[in-house]
Every structure is written in C-alpha cells, then in structure tokens.
Amino acid sequence: MIDIALVGTGGNMPMPNRFLASMLIRYKGRKILVDCGEGTQVSLRLLKWGFKSIDIICITHGHGDHILGLPGLLSTMGNSGREEPVYIIGPKGIGQIVKGLLIAVPYLPYDVFLVEARETSLAVNLSDQGIEIDKGELHRDLIISTLELDHSAPCIGYSFYMPRRPRFNVEKALSYGLPKKLWKALQRGENVVHDGQLISPLMVLDQARKGVKISYITDTRPVEKMAAFVWDSQLLICEGTYGDEDDINKAIENKHMTFSEAASIAHEGKVGELILTHFSPAMDNPEEFICNAKSIFANTLIGYDRYTTSLKFPDE
C-alpha cells in the first residue's frame, strides 16, 4: 500500500485556506516529500503523518513557493529526534540554494546529502534501518526518475516507481533442496550457497510483477517528453495554475499550464487518474473550471490541502 497526501496545493503565495506546493508519499514506513513551500509544516501537523521519518525531499526547482518551508521543516525534524541522514534531490543548482537556506539552521543532528538530478534515475532501498540510494538492481524498493521541464528556472518533474518483487516459488526452492532459513535471503535478492552450489534469486523467483508509478509535474509548459515520462502512471499529480482557457497567454508568459493542458498530458500518457494542484492565488474556486479538464480526461480531480489517497499494487 502506498499513501499519498497533497500537503499544499497553492502556487505563488500562501492563502488562508491553501498552503504552498507540497506532496507526501508514505511507503514501507518511510516518507518522501516533494517540494516544501510556506505552510508545509503547519499542514503536515494537521495531516498527522509525522515529521521524523521523512527520508527524501525532492525539490522541483528553486522558486520560493517551493522551498521556503525547508529550513523550518529540517529544524523541526531535528527537534523531533531525527538522527538518520536526509537526502535532498533537485535540479542543477539546488545544492547552492539549499546551502544558503541552511544558514538559518546551522546545526542539525543528522547529515543532509544533496543530489543534483538531471534526467536520471535513482535506485532507493528502504528498510527499518534507514535508506540507501543507488543500491543494486535486485535490492531496489523505489526508483525515482526525473525530467527537465520548461520553466523560468531549472526545474524537474518526478516519477516514483515502486517495483513489485517477483513471487517466491516454493516448488523451485524445494527442487534445489533449499532449507527455509535461506528463503528470506533469496527473497531479498541475495545469492546463497547450499551444498556447494550457488543459488541466485532468479533460480527460485517467478516473473516480475507490475509495480506502482506516481508522477508529479509542476511549474512548466508542456514539453515533448512529458507524456512518455508519465506513461502508465496510476496517478499523475500535475499543476493547473490556470483553470480558465482565457488565461492561456498568462500560462505561456509565466511558463505554467492550464487545466486543459494538464488533462491532455494525462490523456496522452495513458495515466489512471489526474489530480490537479498548484493553483493561482487568483483562482478562488478551481472546481469552477473542472469541466475544462474532464472534457479531455474524465478521471480528473481537483486537489486540495491534505487530500489523501492510497494505491495498491495491481495484483493485490
């Protein structure tokens, strides 16, 4: 089960009923935060999912409405007893930006590792002991991929793929005479030796199963690779800064998207569901324009602060 929460759904400036852009993924007891605008801490507290186990913070770009909540959040995580490292991923230049923000919090009881990602994929292993990035192929629990977007600052979109490990084939294991004490290691993707024979996981596992894919796109004009990047996502969370089609010139000038443009990406990318977010402060009631998206992609929802949903693996 993968849980997703829209922590904040606003763009540009926080509003009394709408904090700035942020999303939280909860999986295997660990959390990945995407963006950290003003109000993120307050909304997280209202959400009641906790601060301490945020392991990875993915930043789309360095504009204030996506990062100015970061120093306070990192400080609160330290005050909550966090001691494990935190990874901050972002576009080119994010290291310099984060280092500048951390001047406000010169001491943290944990390490912060900065990763600049440009159209790359990072393999992540999640466990009770913490996280590791760039583990071997069979150990991965999460694949984070990025796409360069078209905004007024270096900006990246994210996809999060949770692979489903193949089923352990008991009959195959028994055919090699493997005792049960070795099964767990094979399920973890480790080789074992039994009676002088090297047994690899591929010898006792069935075919791979389809995983879960979540994509997050914000602060951009549509780009050529976008539909392919979000392809077959169970969930696409995408900016809809402008709902009214009459605002298309504003969208082009400010390098954002309209509801209909986001819906077109969802349609072309064959995603399961589209949730719109990152609304302009001038748009008090995004629901007023939902038809502009639904006419193109029917399974569209308007996001709101602390909206939550859960995804299951396809064969569960």
C-alpha positions as CSV (number, residue, x, y, z in Angstrom):
1,M,0.0,0.0,0.0
2,I,1.3,3.5,-1.0
3,D,-0.3,6.5,0.7
4,I,-0.2,10.0,-1.0
5,A,-1.1,13.3,0.6
6,L,-1.3,16.7,-1.0
7,V,0.2,18.8,1.7
8,G,-0.2,22.1,-0.1
9,T,-1.9,22.9,-3.4
10,G,-1.2,26.6,-3.9
11,G,1.2,28.5,-6.1
12,N,3.0,31.8,-5.8
13,M,1.8,32.8,-2.4
14,P,0.1,31.1,0.6
15,M,-3.6,31.8,1.1
16,P,-5.6,31.3,4.3
17,N,-7.2,28.1,3.0
18,R,-4.4,27.0,0.7
19,F,-0.7,26.4,1.6
20,L,2.0,26.3,-1.0
21,A,3.1,23.3,-3.1
22,S,4.0,20.1,-1.3
23,M,3.2,16.4,-1.6
24,L,4.0,13.5,0.7
25,I,4.4,9.8,-0.1
26,R,4.3,7.2,2.6
27,Y,5.6,3.7,1.8
28,K,7.2,0.9,3.8
29,G,7.2,3.1,6.9
30,R,9.3,5.8,5.1
31,K,8.3,9.1,3.6
32,I,9.2,11.1,0.6
33,L,8.3,14.8,0.5
34,V,8.0,16.6,-2.8
35,D,8.6,20.4,-2.5
36,C,8.3,22.4,0.7
37,G,6.6,25.7,0.3
38,E,5.5,28.0,3.1
39,G,2.9,26.3,5.3
40,T,4.2,22.8,4.7
41,Q,5.0,22.3,8.4
42,V,1.6,23.5,9.5
43,S,-0.2,21.3,7.0
44,L,1.9,18.3,7.9
45,R,0.9,18.8,11.6
46,L,-2.8,18.9,10.6
47,L,-2.3,15.8,8.5
48,K,-0.8,14.0,11.5
49,W,1.5,11.7,9.4
50,G,4.6,12.8,11.4
51,F,7.9,14.6,10.6
52,K,10.6,12.3,11.8
53,S,10.5,9.7,9.1
54,I,10.9,12.0,6.1
55,D,13.9,10.4,4.4
56,I,14.0,12.1,1.0
57,I,12.9,15.6,0.0
58,C,12.5,16.1,-3.8
59,I,12.6,19.7,-4.9
60,T,11.2,20.6,-8.3
61,H,13.0,24.0,-8.5
62,G,14.4,26.8,-6.5
63,H,11.5,29.3,-6.5
64,G,10.4,30.4,-3.1
65,D,6.9,29.0,-3.2
66,H,8.5,25.5,-3.4
67,I,11.4,25.7,-1.0
68,L,11.0,28.4,1.7
69,G,9.4,26.0,4.1
70,L,12.6,23.9,4.0
71,P,14.7,25.4,6.8
72,G,11.9,25.3,9.4
73,L,11.0,21.7,8.4
74,L,14.5,20.4,8.7
75,S,14.8,22.1,12.1
76,T,11.6,20.6,13.3
77,M,12.7,17.1,12.1
78,G,15.9,17.5,14.2
79,N,13.9,18.6,17.3
80,S,11.7,15.5,16.8
81,G,14.7,13.3,17.3
82,R,15.8,12.7,13.7
83,E,19.3,11.3,13.5
84,E,19.3,9.4,10.2
85,P,20.6,11.2,7.1
86,V,18.1,13.1,4.9
87,Y,18.6,13.2,1.1
88,I,17.5,16.4,-0.8
89,I,17.2,15.9,-4.5
90,G,16.7,18.7,-7.0
91,P,17.7,20.2,-10.3
92,K,21.1,21.7,-11.2
93,G,22.0,24.4,-8.7
94,I,19.8,23.0,-5.9
95,G,22.9,22.4,-3.7
96,Q,23.9,26.1,-3.6
97,I,20.3,27.1,-2.9
98,V,19.8,24.6,0.0
99,K,23.2,25.5,1.5
100,G,22.1,29.2,1.5
101,L,18.8,28.3,3.3
102,L,20.7,26.2,5.9
103,I,22.4,29.2,7.1
104,A,19.2,29.8,9.2
105,V,19.7,26.3,10.8
106,P,23.5,25.9,11.3
107,Y,23.2,22.8,13.4
108,L,21.2,19.7,12.6
109,P,21.6,16.4,14.5
110,Y,21.7,14.5,11.2
111,D,23.5,14.7,7.8
112,V,22.0,16.3,4.8
113,F,23.1,14.9,1.4
114,L,22.4,16.9,-1.7
115,V,21.8,15.2,-5.1
116,E,21.5,17.2,-8.3
117,A,19.5,15.1,-10.7
118,R,19.2,15.9,-14.5
119,E,17.1,13.3,-16.4
120,T,18.3,10.4,-14.3
121,S,17.0,7.6,-12.2
122,L,18.0,6.8,-8.7
123,A,17.5,3.4,-7.1
124,V,16.5,3.6,-3.4
125,N,16.4,0.8,-0.8
126,L,14.0,1.4,2.1
127,S,14.4,-0.5,5.4
128,D,13.8,-0.2,9.1
129,Q,17.5,0.8,9.4
130,G,17.1,3.7,7.1
131,I,17.6,4.3,3.3
132,E,20.3,3.7,0.8
133,I,20.5,5.3,-2.7
134,D,22.0,3.6,-5.8
135,K,21.7,0.0,-4.5
136,G,21.9,-2.9,-6.8
137,E,19.1,-3.8,-9.1
138,L,17.5,-6.6,-7.0
139,H,17.6,-4.6,-3.8
140,R,15.6,-1.6,-5.0
141,D,12.3,-0.6,-3.4
142,L,11.8,2.6,-5.2
143,I,13.0,4.2,-8.5
144,I,13.0,8.0,-8.7
145,S,13.2,9.3,-12.2
146,T,13.4,13.0,-13.3
147,L,12.6,15.0,-16.4
148,E,13.9,18.5,-17.2
149,L,10.9,20.9,-17.6
150,D,10.4,24.3,-19.2
151,H,10.1,27.0,-16.5
152,S,11.8,30.3,-15.8
153,A,14.4,28.4,-13.5
154,P,15.9,25.0,-13.7
155,C,13.0,22.7,-12.9
156,I,12.4,18.9,-12.9
157,G,9.4,16.6,-12.8
158,Y,9.5,13.4,-10.9
159,S,8.2,9.9,-11.2
160,F,8.2,7.4,-8.4
161,Y,8.1,3.7,-9.3
162,M,7.6,1.1,-6.6
163,P,8.6,-2.2,-8.2
164,R,6.9,-5.4,-7.1
165,R,9.3,-8.2,-6.3
166,P,8.5,-11.5,-8.1
167,R,6.7,-14.1,-6.1
168,F,8.9,-16.7,-4.4
169,N,8.4,-20.1,-6.0
170,V,8.3,-22.6,-3.2
171,E,8.4,-25.6,-5.6
172,K,11.5,-24.3,-7.3
173,A,13.2,-23.8,-3.9
174,L,12.3,-27.3,-2.8
175,S,13.6,-28.7,-6.1
176,Y,17.1,-27.4,-5.1
177,G,16.6,-28.8,-1.5
178,L,16.9,-25.3,0.0
179,P,16.0,-25.1,3.7
180,K,13.6,-22.4,4.7
181,K,16.2,-20.5,6.6
182,L,17.7,-19.5,3.2
183,W,14.5,-18.4,1.6
184,K,14.3,-14.9,3.1
185,A,17.8,-14.0,1.7
186,L,16.7,-15.1,-1.7
187,Q,13.5,-13.0,-1.5
188,R,15.7,-10.0,-0.6
189,G,17.6,-10.6,-3.8
190,E,20.7,-12.1,-2.3
191,N,22.7,-15.1,-3.6
192,V,23.0,-18.1,-1.2
193,V,25.2,-21.2,-1.2
194,H,23.7,-24.6,-0.4
195,D,25.6,-27.9,-0.6
196,G,28.4,-26.2,-2.5
197,Q,26.0,-24.8,-5.2
198,L,25.5,-21.1,-5.7
199,I,21.8,-20.3,-5.9
200,S,20.7,-17.0,-7.3
201,P,17.3,-15.3,-6.7
202,L,16.4,-15.8,-10.4
203,M,16.5,-19.5,-9.9
204,V,13.7,-19.5,-7.4
205,L,11.6,-16.4,-8.3
206,D,8.7,-16.2,-10.8
207,Q,8.3,-13.4,-13.4
208,A,8.4,-9.8,-12.3
209,R,5.1,-8.2,-11.4
210,K,3.9,-4.8,-12.3
211,G,4.6,-2.1,-9.7
212,V,3.0,1.3,-8.9
213,K,4.0,4.5,-10.7
214,I,3.2,8.1,-9.4
215,S,4.2,11.1,-11.4
216,Y,4.5,14.7,-10.3
217,I,4.7,17.6,-12.7
218,T,4.6,21.3,-11.8
219,D,5.8,24.8,-12.9
220,T,6.3,24.1,-16.6
221,R,4.9,24.5,-20.1
222,P,4.1,21.2,-21.8
223,V,7.3,19.5,-23.1
224,E,7.7,16.9,-25.8
225,K,8.9,14.1,-23.5
226,M,6.2,14.7,-20.8
227,A,3.6,12.1,-22.0
228,A,6.3,9.4,-22.3
229,F,7.6,10.3,-18.9
230,V,4.3,9.9,-17.1
231,W,3.3,7.0,-19.2
232,D,1.1,4.4,-17.4
233,S,1.2,6.2,-14.1
234,Q,-1.5,5.0,-11.8
235,L,-1.6,8.6,-10.5
236,L,-0.4,11.9,-12.1
237,I,-0.3,15.0,-9.9
238,C,0.0,17.9,-12.2
239,E,0.0,21.7,-12.0
240,G,-3.1,23.5,-13.1
241,T,-2.1,27.1,-12.3
242,Y,-4.8,28.4,-14.6
243,G,-8.3,26.9,-15.0
244,D,-9.8,29.4,-17.4
245,E,-8.9,28.9,-21.1
246,D,-8.8,32.7,-21.5
247,D,-5.7,32.7,-19.3
248,I,-3.6,30.7,-21.9
249,N,-1.5,33.8,-22.6
250,K,-0.7,34.2,-18.9
251,A,0.3,30.5,-18.8
252,I,2.6,30.9,-21.7
253,E,4.2,34.1,-20.4
254,N,4.7,32.7,-16.9
255,K,5.6,29.1,-18.1
256,H,2.8,27.3,-16.4
257,M,-0.1,25.2,-17.6
258,T,-3.9,25.3,-17.9
259,F,-6.3,22.6,-16.7
260,S,-6.8,21.5,-20.3
261,E,-3.1,21.2,-21.0
262,A,-2.6,19.1,-17.9
263,A,-5.5,16.9,-18.9
264,S,-4.1,16.5,-22.4
265,I,-0.8,15.2,-20.9
266,A,-2.8,12.7,-18.7
267,H,-4.7,11.5,-21.8
268,E,-1.6,11.1,-24.0
269,G,0.3,9.4,-21.1
270,K,-2.5,6.8,-20.5
271,V,-2.5,7.5,-16.8
272,G,-5.1,6.1,-14.4
273,E,-6.0,9.3,-12.6
274,L,-5.2,13.0,-12.7
275,I,-5.2,15.3,-9.7
276,L,-4.7,19.0,-10.4
277,T,-2.7,21.2,-8.0
278,H,-0.6,24.4,-7.8
279,F,-3.5,26.8,-8.2
280,S,-3.0,30.5,-8.8
281,P,-4.0,32.8,-5.9
282,A,-6.4,34.5,-8.2
283,M,-8.4,31.2,-8.6
284,D,-10.5,31.0,-5.5
285,N,-12.6,28.1,-6.7
286,P,-10.8,25.7,-9.0
287,E,-13.8,23.4,-9.2
288,E,-15.4,26.1,-11.4
289,F,-13.2,25.1,-14.2
290,I,-13.1,21.3,-13.8
291,C,-15.0,20.8,-17.0
292,N,-12.1,22.1,-19.0
293,A,-10.0,19.1,-17.8
294,K,-12.8,16.5,-17.6
295,S,-13.8,17.1,-21.2
296,I,-10.3,15.8,-22.2
297,F,-9.6,13.4,-19.4
298,A,-12.6,12.3,-17.5
299,N,-10.9,10.8,-14.4
300,T,-9.7,14.2,-13.1
301,L,-9.9,15.5,-9.5
302,I,-9.3,19.0,-8.1
303,G,-6.7,18.7,-5.3
304,Y,-7.0,20.4,-2.0
305,D,-4.8,20.7,1.0
306,R,-4.5,17.4,2.9
307,Y,-6.3,15.4,0.3
308,T,-5.2,11.8,0.7
309,T,-5.5,8.6,-1.3
310,S,-3.9,5.2,-1.4
311,L,-2.7,3.0,-4.2
312,K,-2.4,-0.8,-4.2
313,F,-0.2,-3.0,-6.4
314,P,-2.2,-4.2,-9.4
315,D,-2.4,-7.8,-8.4
316,E,-3.3,-7.2,-4.7
